[in-house]
Amino acid sequence: MNFALALFAVLAIIGLGQTHQFPDFGKGPLHEDIQDILDLVPAKDVNEVFLDYLAEDSEVKAAFEHLVSSTILKDLMVDFEAIPEVINFFNYLHNEGVDIYFLINEVNKALDIKELEPPSHAYSTSIERTGGIAGLFKDIKILFHYDDYIRIYVRKMKTSSAFVGLVNQLESDNFQQIINKLYDINSFQTILNFLKSKEVNTRIVADIMFIVLGITVPNEPDYIHSIL
């Protein structure tokens, strides 16, 4: 049950809201900017939908049990953390006051992966289900109010130099290399192809990254049929 342990470790980290919906995972202006955005996430509702699918939807339950019984997520994390540009990005977040190494190492411990060494610090209701894997993504997607994200993104770009610095990092060649090398990881491709086979719209993530950040996702066709 390593994956289940990892899942609940992450839920424990993000589920005890204090001043914000999510507990503090660092300090400084960039941490506050990220917290403001996370406060928009309907975490309780998303959790309810996911747990309902896990309990009642046979396709989601089978996929979850496959993840639990395989090493695919462990392999993905190991390969992802081996990408030099990923560590560069982690170091940037760490130096800006975000406890990224703590968050990643909580997952690593649950998956029995060697913990990353950070650099020295610089700073029950009834739920209506669409059904299936694609339905899970669709039912979670409708919980998000995208106008709120656009509004806070524009406000942060106008008022927060720390947030502008984060966007610059996400628009950088370093982050483009992270995306390129992530798509070269076999375990990531296995997960991606599985989602595509279930008609999950994976193209939308690539489109958003291109529109907002100018980041190109490799090997994505122009159109993927989706019920989303």
N, C-alpha and C positions, 0 to 999 in steps of 0.2 A: 504493500500500500504506500510506496514511496511517493507517488504522485499525489495521493490524497493528503499525505502529511504536508507536502509542499503547498498544496492548495490551501489547507487550513492554516499553515504558517503565514501565508500572505494575507489571508482573511483576518487573522489575529492582529497583524501589523496595521491593517487599514480599518479595522472595525471598531475602534474604541474612541471615536471622536471627542475632542476636547474643545478648544476655541474654534477649530474648524471641524468639518465633517470627519476628516481623517486626522489621526494624531500627528504630531510633529515628527518629521524625519530629517531634521536639519535645522539650520538657522540662516538668516540673511535674506536679502531682497529677492533672490531667485527662488528660494524655498517658499517665500510668501506668495510669489507670483504663481508657482505651480500649485500651491494649496488653494489659491483662489479659483483656479480652473478645476481642480479636483472637487471643490465644493459643489460644482454644477452636476457632478455625476450622481445619478439616482441610485446610489450603491445598495440601499436596502431593497429597492424594487428589483434591481438586476439580480441580487442574491436570491430573492424569492422566486423569480422566473427560472433561474438556473437550477435551484434545488427542486423545484416542481418538475422540470424536465428530467432531472436525474432520477427522480422517484417514479415518474409516470410514463416517460417516453422510451420505448424499447430501443429505438435507434441511438438516442443520446446515451442511454444506459450502456449499450453494447460498446459504443465508441469510448466511453469513459473507462469501462472495464478493460478494454484493450490497452489504453494508455497506462492504466495501473499495473497491468501484468507485463508490459514491455519496458524496454530501456530507451524508447525513442525520445522522451523528454530529457532524460539524463544525457543522452548522446547530443541532443540539440544544444543544451546548456554548455556542455564541455566544448563543443566545436565553436559555438558563438563566442564564448569567453576567450578562446584562443586567437581570435581576430585582433591584431594589434590596434586597429582603429577603434574597436569597441573599448579597449582599455584607455585609449586616448580620450574618448568621450566620457567614460567613467571618471577619469582623473579631472576633466574639466568640471563635471558636476560636483565632485568631491571638493575641489578647490573653491567652488562657489558656495559651499556650505550645505550641499545636499548629501545626506547620508546614504549614498547609492551603494556603497560597499556593504553596509549593514543589511540593506534590503536584499541585495543579491546573495549574500552569504546565508541569510535565513532560508532561502530556497535551496542553496547548495547543501546546507546541512541536512535538510529534509530529503534531498536526493542522493545523499552520501557522496557528494563531490567535494574535493579539496577546496577549502575556502580561499578566496582571493585576498591578497595582502594589499591593503590600501597604502598609498604613499603617506608620508607624514602630513598631518592636517594643515592646510593653509588657511584656513578660515572656519391565524391562518385563514387567509381569504381564498376564494376560488379563483384560479387563474385560467383564462381561456388560452389554450395552446394551439398554435398553427400546426405544430408537429414536425418531427425530424430535425436533423442537424441544421438545415437551412432555416427551418421554422424557429429554432432557438435563437439564431442570429437576428432574424426578422423581429421576433417578439422583444428582444433586448433593444434593438435599434430604435423602435418607436418610443422607448422611454426617454430618449435624449432630445433635448430642445436645442437644436443647432443654432438658432438665432442668438441664444445666450453665449455660445462659444465664439461666434463671430464678433459679437459686441465686446466681450472681454478681451479677445485677441487684439482688436483695434485699439482699445483703451490702453492695454499694456504696451503695445508698440509705440504709442504716443507718450506714455508717462514713465515707463520703466526701462532704464538703461540695462539692468540685469536681464530682463526678458528679451530685449533686443539682442544682447550678447548670446543668449540661448538660441534664438532664431538664426543668428549668424552661424553658430556651430552646426545647426541642423541643415543649413544651406551649404555647408562647406564640402570640399572634396573629401575630407576625412569621413564625414557621414555618408557621402555617396559610396565610398569604398566599403563602409560597414554594410550597406544595403547590398552591394554587389557580392560581397563575400558571404553574407547570410544566405543569399539565393544559391550559392555553391554548396551549401551544407546539405548532405543527403537526407538527414532526418527532417530538416525544414521542408525540403521538396516533397517528402513523403506526406507530411501533414498538409501542405498546400494542395497537393494533388487529391488527397482524400476530400478536403473541403470542396474543391472544384467538382469532384465526382458526385457530391451531394447537392450541387447547384447553389453553393454559397458564393455570393458575389465578391470574389477576392480582388476584382479589378478596381473597385471603388477606393480601396486603400491606396493603390498605385496612382489613381487619378488625383486624389486629394494631395498626396505628397508632391506630385508634379505641379499642381496648381499653386499650392501654398509655398512650397520650398524649392521648386525647380529640380527635385530629385527624380531621377528616372529609375523605374523598377525594371530589371532585366527580364527578358523572355516572357513578357506578358502580352498575350494577343490583344488586339484592339477591342474585342468584345467577348464577353463570357455570358452565356445565357444564365439568367438568375431569376428566382421568384422574389428576390428582395425588393 
